[in-house]
Amino acid sequence: MSGENHSLRFIKTNIGIKVKIGISLILFLIPASFVKPEPNAKIIVDPLLQKPWIPDAEEEESRSFHRFLSEFKNKQSTVKKKDAHGRNYLVTPSGKIRFLIDDEYYKEFPVKKEADIAAKELEALYEVRKEKEAVFLGKGINLCYRLKLEKEPGFFPQWLVRTNEITNRAANEWSDQTIPLDLVSEPYGCYVGESKPKEQIVLESESFRYRIRFSANLRYEGLFGNRLGIYGENRDTIYRMVRFVQFLSNYLPAGQTEWDEALKLQTSGKKKKNLPKIILSIGSSFDKSRPLRDTKNYFRFWDSLRSLTPTQIRKLGFKRTESISEYLSEWTEVDEIGNSVAMEMKEYYLYNAPRGYFLSLSYPKREKETADLYWQTIRSSFEVKE
């Protein structure tokens, strides 16, 4: 009996020794990163390795990734989503994004709040060999980044590295084309807004070195087909003009009904009446040799490009009045069914040889209140880099 008790104590002792050894091995194998440091422990970091922007970048990457991961963590399959423009992209359960260049896709400026999604759009464009669209979008994404950087110094997301890499690669591959890359990739822009993501457009031109901000209701014609505005180069000057348009609802003069309008259209042989619109024009020029103009006559250069000849001025009853470095022009147009439409145009000209700029906002006179608000933003935000 005493022998059995001795054996039992021996077995228990062995088990105790093995348990202690096992616990020691587990503690030895646990990585040091899981061991909680002492409250007073000091971590020494090499300042050359730990830049100030790293925490900000990691935080932004976390927000960007978890924005999708948190929403789709319980999903077992890939989900189709739409961006701020209503275009399609896919999100996998792991949070990865794949942008779709499908039948619903169309060209647009990137949105600052969705710059990470636009970076995936850029990758998709490059994959299907749309180099000029890729450069146009890539420049816009970079602008979105710089606008965010102005408010959050040190911001540097990982998607920006990939964006710049693809943009530069696409630009190099376009270099053998006959059409200048600047013509199809500028001006580029970024949608910004506090109350809504697409409240305003910030527009920039790298070639002509300007930046401007205005209402997103004004839509760039270059987003539709090949409406790239006026572009030209002669022996003395390079010039470019682009337009942004807002289509307004149809307008019927007092006493005229839709039936009256339809009858007049049918009688005139026209199928439809063009909608009234507000048009923002942005022009820029560069003198290749000596200064060719001065601040007083620079507007005549753009008058000639817009075919605003003395004959046309008389025909329209065009009247231009100068007021504190700006002009206000008035004239009368006649629409397709013979109605007279009173028009106005605000104009601003800046000539600082060898570069020159002009801004104009034309509109039906009845839209003056809206135009005044647009013009205030346009003029106050227009910047030219030295």
N, C-alpha and C positions, 0 to 999 in steps of 0.2 A: 504493500500500500504506500509505504514511504517512497518506494522507487517510482511509483506512478506520479506522486506529487512532485518529485524531483524532475521527472521528464516534462511535466506540465509547465513548471517554472522555467525550464530551459526553452521550451517552445515559445512561451510568452516573451521571454527576453529576446529571442531571435527576431520575433515579429516586431518588437519595439525598436530594435536596432535598424531593421530594414525600413520601417516607416520614417525614422529620423533621416536615414541616408536618402530616401526618396524625396523628402521635403527639401533637403539640402540641394539635391540635383535640380529640382524644379526652380528654386530660387536662383541657382547659378545660371540656368538657361534662360530665365526671363530677361528680355532686352532692357538695357539701362534706361531707355526712354519711357518705360512704364513705371519706373520707380519714382515716386514723388520726391522732389528735391526738398532740402531743408528750407524753411521759410527765409533764412538769412543768407542762403547761398547766392553768390554773385556770378552771373554769366558774362564772360568777357567775349565780346564780338569784335572782330577786326573791322574797323570803319571803312576800309577799302573794299571789303566784301559785302557789307550790309549797307546798301544805299538807302536814302530816305524814302524812295518811291516804292521799294519792294513791298512793305505792308499794304500800301494803297493798292498796288497791282494785284496782290493776292486777294484782297478783300473784293475788288471789282470782279476778278475771275470767279470767285466764290459766288457772288451775286448772280453773275451771268449764267453760271452752270446750274446753280440750285434753283434759279428761276424756272428752269425746265424740269430738273430732277424732282423737285418737291411736288410739282403738278402731276407728273407722270410716274411717280414711284410705285403706284399701285396698278399701273397698266401693264398688261402682259404682251402688248403688241405695239407696233409703230402707229403713231397718231398723226393725222394731217391737220395742220394749223394754217392760219392766214396772218400775214404781216399787216402793218398799218395801212398798206395800199390795197389790201385784199388779195394778195398773191399767195400762192401755196408753198409751204415747206413741210418737211416731215421731221418729227421728233421721235427718237427711239426710246425705249424704256430706260436706257442708261443716260439719257439726256443729250445725245448727239443730234446735230441738226443737218439735214440735207435739203438744200433749196431746189425747187423744181422749175425748170425752164420749159413750161408746158403751154397749152393753148390759152391759158388765162394770164400768162406772164406778159408784162409790158414794161417799157423803160421808165425809170423814175429816179429822182434824187433820193439818197438815203435819208432816214429819219434818225436824229441824234440819239433818241432813246432806244433805238433798235439797231445801233451800229454793229453789234455783234452778229445779228441776223444778216445784215447787209454784207458782212464779210464772207458769210457762207454763200450768199448770192453771187459775190465776186468769183469765188471758187467755181461755182457751177457755170458761170459765163465763160470762164477761161477753159473749162473742160470741153465746151462745145465750140471752141475756137471763135468766140466773139471778142476779138482783141480791142477794137475801138470802144465797145460798150464797157469792157472791163476797165480800161484806163479812165473813162468818164466816171464810172462808179467808184473806182479806187481813189481818185482825187477827191470825190465827194466824201467818202468815208474818212479820209485823212483830215478834211476840213472839220467834220463832225468831232473827230478826236481833238483837234486843236481848240475848238470851241469849248469842249468839256475841260480841257487842260487849263484854260483861262480861269475857270471857276474852281478847279480842283488841282492845284499845282502838284506835280509828282505823279499824276495819273499816267499809267503806262500798261495797257492790257496786252495779253499775249496775242490776241487776234490782230493787233496792229502790225506785228512783225510779219505775219503771213500775208496781210493785205498789201504792205509795201513791196514784198517780194514778188507777188503776182502782178501788181501794177507795173513795176519796172520791167518784168519779163515780157508782159504784153506790149509795152511801149517799144521795147527793142525789136520785137517781132513785127511791129507795124512800120518800122523805119524804111522798109523797101517799097512802101505804097506811094502812089503819086499824090494822093490827097494829104495835105498837112495834118498831122495828128492833132495839133492845137485846134484846128477848125472843127473836128468832130468830138473833141473831149473837153472843150471849154465854151462858155463858162460852166463850171461845175457848182453844185450847191448842196445844201443840207437843210432839211426841215427841222425847225426848232419850235418850242412853245412851252409855256408854263401851264395854261389851262387845258390845252390839247396838243398832242404830239406834232401836228402839222399846222400850227398857227401861222408861222412865218417862214420865209425862205431866206437863208443867208447865202448870197451868191458871190463867187470869187473868180477872178481870172488871173492865172499865173503869168501869162504872156503880157497882158496889158496892165497888170499890177493894181487891180482895184478890188474892193469888197463893198457890198451893199446889202441891205436888209429891207424886205417889204412883205406885204400880205401874201399868203399862199393862195389867195383867190386868183391871183395873177399867175397864169400857167405858161411855162416856157414852150414856145413853138418848136424848139429843137427836140422835144420829147415825142413829137409826132412826125413820123416819116423823116424826110430830109429837109425840113424847114429850118435851115441853119442861118437865116437872115441874110444880110448883105455882107459880102466879103470881097475884098479886092486889093490889088497891089499894082502900082504903076512905077514909073521911074523915080518918083519923089516920095510916095507915101504908101504905107500899109494901113488898111482900115477894116473895121468890123462893126456891124450893128446887129443886135439881137432883140427879139420882141417877146413880151409876156402879155397874155391876153386874158381878159375876163369877159365871158359872154353874158349879156344881160337878158332879162325876160323881154318878150315882145312889148312894144309900146304903141298904144292907139291914141291918136290925137282926140281932143274933146269932140264929141258928136259922131265919131266914127266907130262902127261895130266890126266884128270879125267877118260878118257877111259882106260888108262894104269892102273890106280889105281883100277877101277872097275873090270878089267880082272884079276888082281892079287888077289883081294879079292875073286872072284869067283873060281879061281884056288885053293886057299888055303882053301876054304870051309867056310870062315867067312862071316857073313852077313854085317857087317859094321866095319869101322875103328874108334877106340876111338879118340876123339878130344884131341889135346894137351892142357895142362893146367898149370896154376901157382898155387902152393899149399903153403899156410901158415900153419905151424904146431906150436901149443903152448902147451908145456908140463910143468907139475908141479909135484913135489914130496914132500913127507913129511916123514922124518925118525922118526919112533915111539920110537926108543931107542937111543943109542949113535950115533954120527956121523959115517956114514959108508963109506964116500968117501972124496975126497978133490977136490979143484978147478981144478987140473991137470987131474984127471981121471974121472970126472963126466960125460963127453960125452960118455964114454963106457957104462954107465948104459942105456942111450937112444939108443945106437947102438944095444944093446942086445934086447931091446923091439921092435925095428924096424926090427929085423932079419938081421941086417947088420953084418953078420959073416965074418970071414976071407975068406971063400970059395966064398961068394957072392961078397966080395970086389974084389977078383981076377977076377971073371967072368965079372963084370961090368967095370973093369979097373978104379976102384974108387980111387981118389987121393984127400987127404985133406991137405990144407995148412993153417997154423996159421998166423994171422996178427992182432996185437993189440987187444987182447982179443976176437977176432972173428976167424971164420974159413971160408974158401972158398973151397967147394968140387966140383970136376968135374968127370963126367963119361959119358958113351955112352949107350943109350938104342936102342933097335931095335923094330920098330913098327910092326903091324899085317901083313904088306905086305913086310917086310924085309928091310925097309929104316932105316938107322942109324940116330939117333937124338942125337946131342951133348947137354948135360944137365949140369946145374950148380946148386949149393945150397949154400946159405949164412946161416951161423949158429952162434948162440950166446948162451953161457952157463953161468949160474950164480948159484953158490952153496954157500949158507950161512946157515950152519946147524942150525936147522934141515930141512930147506926148500931149495929146488932147483928148477931151471927153465931153460927151453931151448926154443929158437925161431929158426925156420928154414923157409926159403923161397926157394922152388925149382922151376925151370923154364927151358924151352928150351933156349939154349944159345943165340938164335936169339932175345929173349925178354929181353936181358940184360938191355937195357935203361929203360924200364918200371919197371923192377925189382929193379933197383937202386933207383928209385924214391919211390917205395913202401917201400923198406928197410930203407931208410932215415927216413921216418915217423914212421915206426915200432920201430926202435931203439931209436929215440929221445923221443918217447911218453911212452915207457915202464916204469912203476913205480911199485915198490913193497912196500906195507905198512909194517911198523915195527910191 
